[in-house]
Amino acid sequence: MTEYEAILSRHSVRRYTPEPVEPEKAEILKKKIDEINEKTGMAISLCLDEPGAFMAEKPSYGSFSGCRNYIVMAARKGDDEAVGYYGEALVLLAQTLGLNTCWVALTFEKGAVPVSIPEGFKIFDLIALGHGQTQGVPHRSKPLERLYKAKEPVPDWFMDGMKAAALAPTAINQQRFLIVYKDGKVSAKALLGPCSKTDLGIVKYHFEIGAGKDNVIWED
Ligand SMILES: Cc1cc2nc3c(=O)[nH]c(=O)nc-3n(C[C@H](O)[C@H](O)[C@H](O)COP(=O)(O)O)c2cc1C
């Protein structure tokens, strides 16, 4: 499965089977996490068979059930956008490995995450991980025209990027972002809303895959 195919098939999954994450898949995820930490200075980690954060021993916890594995997205305060960008790389990698995921900013027990966080860092999100009871369902999306602005005709690669951006997971499915096309260049901004800066990083990652990385030069 390519990353683009992963974008098409990924949906948030909150109910998991007891099947563990296979060791070879965990190794692939760990290797990617190490690479990202090395490149960015983040403190991302993988927790396997840890029932506490989602109270996996209980029949359900909020809308979660059976989640015993997750990625801890810990980074320096202010790194919201990078957390989204690199976390989504891990989400899509997990999808290509046949695993399901869900970004989680709120509905987990922070105190039950067995990870010590360096000074000046914080846990932004967990990414729930495992074998889903289902593959989830597509989210409702705003029409593309409400997610971008352009005063001139846009090329096909831009629309391909927009289609991938609209499939990005965003907190409470709010899609509080705007992508602007001007003079062949693209910029993206987060609008007001909870976690919208993390969402922006996720959306930019999707846009680059849809549009083709070579086409995209982000303007500030
Ligand atoms: C940054 C972020 C935080 C999220 N936090 C939560 C959360 O705390 N609890 C939850 O159940 N879902 C959470 N979600 C999942 C969103 O509700 C979900 O991505 C959105 O509804 C779109 O659905 P989809 O992921 O299936 O496309 C979060 C998503 C993102 C991107």
The ligand as an SDF file (V2000), in Angstrom:
LIG
                    3D

 31 33  0  0  0  0  0  0  0  0999 V2000
   -5.2230   16.6740   16.7250 C   0  0  0  0  0  0  0  0  0  0  0  0
   -6.3920   15.7110   16.8470 C   0  0  0  0  0  0  0  0  0  0  0  0
   -6.9280   15.4330   18.0940 C   0  0  0  0  0  0  0  0  0  0  0  0
   -7.9860   14.5070   18.2270 C   0  0  0  0  0  0  0  0  0  0  0  0
   -8.4600   14.2120   19.4890 N   0  0  0  0  0  0  0  0  0  0  0  0
   -9.4300   13.2680   19.6260 C   0  0  0  0  0  0  0  0  0  0  0  0
   -9.8700   12.8880   20.9310 C   0  0  0  0  0  0  0  0  0  0  0  0
   -9.4220   13.4170   21.9620 O   0  0  0  0  0  0  0  0  0  0  0  0
  -10.8130   11.9090   21.0320 N   0  0  0  0  0  0  0  0  0  0  0  0
  -11.3210   11.2780   19.9270 C   0  0  0  0  0  0  0  0  0  0  0  0
  -12.1610   10.3780   20.0890 O   0  0  0  0  0  0  0  0  0  0  0  0
  -10.9430   11.6400   18.6470 N   0  0  0  0  0  0  0  0  0  0  0  0
   -9.9880   12.5980   18.4890 C   0  0  0  0  0  0  0  0  0  0  0  0
   -9.5590   12.9450   17.2230 N   0  0  0  0  0  0  0  0  0  0  0  0
  -10.0820   12.2560   16.0190 C   0  0  0  0  0  0  0  0  0  0  0  0
  -11.0280   13.1390   15.2040 C   0  0  0  0  0  0  0  0  0  0  0  0
  -12.2830   13.2120   15.8520 O   0  0  0  0  0  0  0  0  0  0  0  0
  -11.1590   12.5610   13.7880 C   0  0  0  0  0  0  0  0  0  0  0  0
   -9.9050   12.6070   13.1650 O   0  0  0  0  0  0  0  0  0  0  0  0
  -12.1480   13.3640   12.9320 C   0  0  0  0  0  0  0  0  0  0  0  0
  -13.4600   13.2090   13.4200 O   0  0  0  0  0  0  0  0  0  0  0  0
  -12.1190   12.9470   11.4560 C   0  0  0  0  0  0  0  0  0  0  0  0
  -12.3980   11.5860   11.3090 O   0  0  0  0  0  0  0  0  0  0  0  0
  -11.3870   10.5850   10.6120 P   0  0  0  0  0  0  0  0  0  0  0  0
  -10.0950   10.6090   11.4050 O   0  0  0  0  0  0  0  0  0  0  0  0
  -12.0780    9.2360   10.6850 O   0  0  0  0  0  0  0  0  0  0  0  0
  -11.1610   11.0280    9.2040 O   0  0  0  0  0  0  0  0  0  0  0  0
   -8.5300   13.8830   17.0650 C   0  0  0  0  0  0  0  0  0  0  0  0
   -7.9860   14.2020   15.8100 C   0  0  0  0  0  0  0  0  0  0  0  0
   -6.9330   15.0960   15.6930 C   0  0  0  0  0  0  0  0  0  0  0  0
   -6.3520   15.3770   14.3440 C   0  0  0  0  0  0  0  0  0  0  0  0
  1  2  1  0
  2  3  1  0
  2 30  2  0
  3  4  2  0
  4  5  1  0
  4 28  1  0
  5  6  2  0
  6  7  1  0
  6 13  1  0
  7  8  2  0
  7  9  1  0
  9 10  1  0
 10 11  2  0
 10 12  1  0
 12 13  2  0
 13 14  1  0
 14 15  1  0
 14 28  1  0
 15 16  1  0
 16 17  1  0
 16 18  1  0
 18 19  1  0
 18 20  1  0
 20 21  1  0
 20 22  1  0
 22 23  1  0
 23 24  1  0
 24 25  2  0
 24 26  1  0
 24 27  1  0
 28 29  2  0
 29 30  1  0
 30 31  1  0
M  END
$$$$
